[in-house]
């Protein structure tokens, strides 16, 4: 964060909360907290693993994250030969 009041500081989290509310919370009448936790958890898994995002050219956040890990050298080294 760059400082108090900068609009970019919260734009990504605000978009996530908006999607969560409109796609999960407002569509379900949760009976209790356990049910809410379970369904919101399932929605977050869907959001990250299966839901394509226009920001990422149709990729999921997990696909983008895992691609970044490979580029940063965090993937296993396949060039190591067994002794």
C-alpha positions in Angstrom: 0.0 0.0 0.0 1.3 3.4 -0.9 -0.7 5.4 1.7 -4.0 6.5 3.0 -6.7 7.0 0.5 -5.0 5.7 -2.6 -7.8 4.0 -4.7 -5.5 1.2 -6.0 -4.9 0.0 -2.5 -8.3 -1.7 -2.2 -9.5 -2.2 -5.8 -8.6 -5.9 -6.0 -10.1 -6.9 -2.7 -13.2 -4.8 -3.3 -13.8 -6.7 -6.6 -13.4 -10.1 -4.9 -15.9 -9.1 -2.1 -18.4 -7.9 -4.8 -18.1 -11.2 -6.7 -18.4 -13.2 -3.5 -21.5 -11.3 -2.3 -23.4 -11.4 -5.7 -22.4 -15.0 -6.7 -22.6 -16.7 -3.3 -23.8 -14.8 -0.3 -26.9 -13.1 -1.7 -28.0 -16.3 -3.5 -28.0 -18.5 -0.3 -30.0 -18.2 2.9 -27.4 -19.6 5.3 -28.9 -21.3 8.3 -25.8 -20.9 10.5 -22.1 -20.0 10.4 -20.9 -23.6 9.6 -23.0 -23.7 6.5 -21.8 -20.2 5.4 -18.2 -21.2 6.0 -18.6 -24.3 3.9 -20.3 -22.7 1.0 -18.1 -19.6 0.9 -15.0 -22.0 1.1 -16.4 -23.9 -1.9 -17.0 -20.7 -3.8 -13.5 -19.5 -3.1 -12.1 -22.8 -4.4 -14.2 -22.4 -7.5 -13.1 -18.8 -7.9 -9.5 -19.7 -7.8 -9.4 -23.1 -9.5 -12.1 -23.3 -12.1 -13.6 -19.8 -12.8 -11.9 -18.1 -15.8 -11.0 -14.4 -15.2 -11.0 -11.8 -18.0 -8.1 -10.1 -16.2 -6.0 -13.2 -16.8 -7.1 -13.8 -20.4 -9.5 -16.6 -19.5 -7.1 -18.3 -17.1 -7.8 -19.1 -13.5 -5.9 -17.4 -10.7 -4.3 -20.8 -9.8 -3.1 -21.2 -13.4 -1.5 -17.8 -13.4 0.0 -18.3 -9.9 1.5 -21.7 -10.8 2.9 -20.3 -14.1 4.6 -17.5 -12.1 6.2 -20.0 -9.7 7.7 -21.8 -12.6 9.1 -18.6 -14.1 10.6 -17.7 -10.7 12.5 -20.9 -10.5 10.4 -22.7 -7.9 9.6 -25.6 -10.1 11.5 -28.9 -9.5 14.7 -29.1 -11.5 14.2 -31.8 -14.1 17.8 -31.6 -15.2 19.2 -33.3 -12.0 20.3 -36.9 -12.8 20.1 -39.7 -10.4 23.4 -41.1 -9.2 
